[in-house]
Amino acid sequence: MSHVQTSDLIDELGGETHYLEVLSEDSLSVELARYPNPEPKTPHKTDELYYIVAGSGTAKVGDEQYSIGAGDVVYVERGVDHDFFDIDEEITSLVVFTTTEESVLGRNL
C-alpha cells in the first residue's frame, strides 16, 4: 500500500515544475500536473484519466470540447489528441496512466 498527501505535492508545484510523481508501479503511473505548461502535447499509447483537483478552463479531447472545473474527470483514449486551454484558473490535475512507460516524467521532454 502507498499513501501520498496530495496537498503536500500541490505545495511543491511552482516555478518551472509542472509535473510531480505521485505513484509509479509496473501497471500504473500517477502524476500531479499543472496547466498551462509549455510541454509539447502528444497523443499517448495508453489510456489516461485526468482528475481535476483545482482550477477551471476547457479540455479538448479529439474533436470534443468540455468546460472543466474542480472535481471533474476527463478520460482520454490512447492515441487521441488532447489539451487544456482557455484556462480561467490554473489547473491542477492528477493524471493516471495505465502503464509507467507513458509517464510524462519518464520521458525527456
Residue pairs with C-beta under 8 A, 6 or more apart in sequence:
2 23
4 22
4 23
6 22
6 32
6 53
6 94
9 20
9 22
9 32
10 32
10 53
10 54
10 92
12 20
13 20
13 32
13 34
13 92
17 34
18 33
18 34
18 35
18 37
18 38
18 39
19 31
19 32
19 33
19 34
19 37
19 39
19 104
19 105
20 31
20 32
20 105
21 29
21 30
21 31
21 103
21 105
22 30
22 31
22 32
22 94
23 29
23 30
24 30
24 100
24 103
25 100
26 99
26 100
27 98
27 99
27 100
28 96
28 97
28 98
28 99
28 100
29 96
29 97
29 99
29 100
29 102
29 103
29 105
29 106
30 94
30 95
30 96
30 97
31 94
31 95
31 97
31 103
31 104
31 105
32 53
32 92
32 93
32 94
32 95
33 50
33 92
33 93
33 94
33 95
33 104
34 90
34 91
34 92
34 93
35 55
35 57
35 84
35 87
35 90
35 91
35 93
36 84
36 85
36 87
36 90
36 91
39 104
39 109
40 109
41 81
41 82
41 83
43 78
43 79
43 80
43 81
43 82
44 76
44 78
44 79
44 97
44 102
45 78
45 79
45 101
45 102
46 78
46 97
46 98
46 99
46 101
46 102
47 75
47 76
47 77
47 78
47 98
48 75
48 76
48 78
48 95
48 96
48 97
48 98
48 102
49 73
49 74
49 75
49 76
49 95
49 96
50 59
50 73
50 74
50 75
50 76
50 93
50 94
50 95
50 96
51 72
51 73
51 93
51 94
51 96
52 68
52 69
52 70
52 71
52 72
52 73
52 74
52 91
52 92
52 93
53 70
53 92
53 93
53 94
54 70
54 89
54 90
54 91
54 92
55 69
55 70
55 87
55 88
55 89
55 90
55 91
55 92
55 93
56 67
56 68
56 69
56 70
56 87
56 88
56 89
56 91
57 67
57 68
57 84
57 85
57 86
57 87
57 88
57 89
57 91
58 65
58 66
58 67
58 68
58 84
58 85
58 86
58 87
59 65
59 66
59 68
59 74
59 82
59 83
59 84
60 81
60 82
60 83
60 84
60 85
61 74
61 75
61 76
61 80
61 81
61 82
62 80
62 81
62 82
66 72
66 74
68 74
68 84
68 91
74 82
76 82
84 91
95 104
97 103
100 106
